[in-house]
Amino acid sequence: MKKKLYRSSTDKKLCGVCAGVANYFNLDPTIVRVVYALLAICTTGFPFVVLYIVLAFVMDEDNGYIDTDATDKTDN
């Protein structure tokens, strides 16, 4: 199964990066946001702010639909 990393268009606070990462790893977006915020605070923020900005520009935004090419196709 091929997964793609997208920014979330439906569950976003700033650009949807944390929600997209959470969706990719099947995690709760709130947990990813809290962990991201704690790591940013503990490292004076700069590396994580740069990482977020880079990901916001590099990651494609999802279109709100399930990508049929990335889902597992099995015959029932």
C-alpha positions in Angstrom: 0.0 0.0 0.0 1.4 3.4 -1.0 0.7 6.3 1.3 1.2 9.9 0.5 1.8 12.8 2.9 -0.5 15.7 2.4 -1.4 18.9 4.3 -4.9 18.6 5.7 -7.5 20.9 4.1 -10.2 20.1 6.6 -8.5 19.8 10.0 -6.0 22.7 10.0 -5.0 25.4 12.5 -2.3 27.2 10.5 -1.4 25.3 7.3 -2.5 21.8 8.1 1.0 20.3 8.4 0.5 18.7 11.9 -2.9 17.3 10.9 -1.4 15.9 7.7 1.4 14.2 9.6 -1.1 12.9 12.1 -3.3 11.4 9.3 -0.2 9.8 7.7 0.7 8.0 10.9 -2.9 7.4 12.0 -2.5 9.6 15.2 -4.8 12.2 16.8 -3.9 15.6 15.4 -4.1 17.2 18.8 -1.3 14.9 20.1 0.9 15.8 17.2 0.3 19.5 17.8 1.1 19.2 21.5 4.3 17.2 20.9 5.3 19.7 18.2 4.7 22.7 20.5 6.6 21.1 23.4 9.6 20.3 21.1 9.5 23.8 19.7 9.5 25.3 23.2 12.3 23.0 24.4 14.6 23.8 21.5 13.9 27.6 21.5 11.5 27.1 18.6 13.8 28.1 15.6 14.4 24.6 14.1 10.8 23.6 14.3 9.5 26.9 12.9 11.8 26.5 9.9 10.7 22.8 9.5 7.0 23.8 9.7 7.5 26.5 7.0 9.4 24.2 4.7 6.8 21.4 5.1 4.0 23.9 4.5 5.5 24.8 1.1 6.7 21.3 0.1 3.7 19.2 1.1 0.7 19.1 -1.3 -2.7 20.0 0.1 -5.2 17.1 0.1 -8.4 17.7 -1.9 -10.7 16.2 0.7 -11.2 13.0 -1.1 -9.6 9.5 -0.6 -6.8 8.8 -3.1 -7.9 5.6 -4.8 -4.4 4.9 -6.0 -3.1 5.0 -2.5 -5.7 2.7 -1.0 -5.5 -1.0 -0.8 -7.6 -2.6 -3.5 -8.8 -6.1 -2.6 -11.5 -8.2 -4.1 -14.3 -9.2 -1.8 
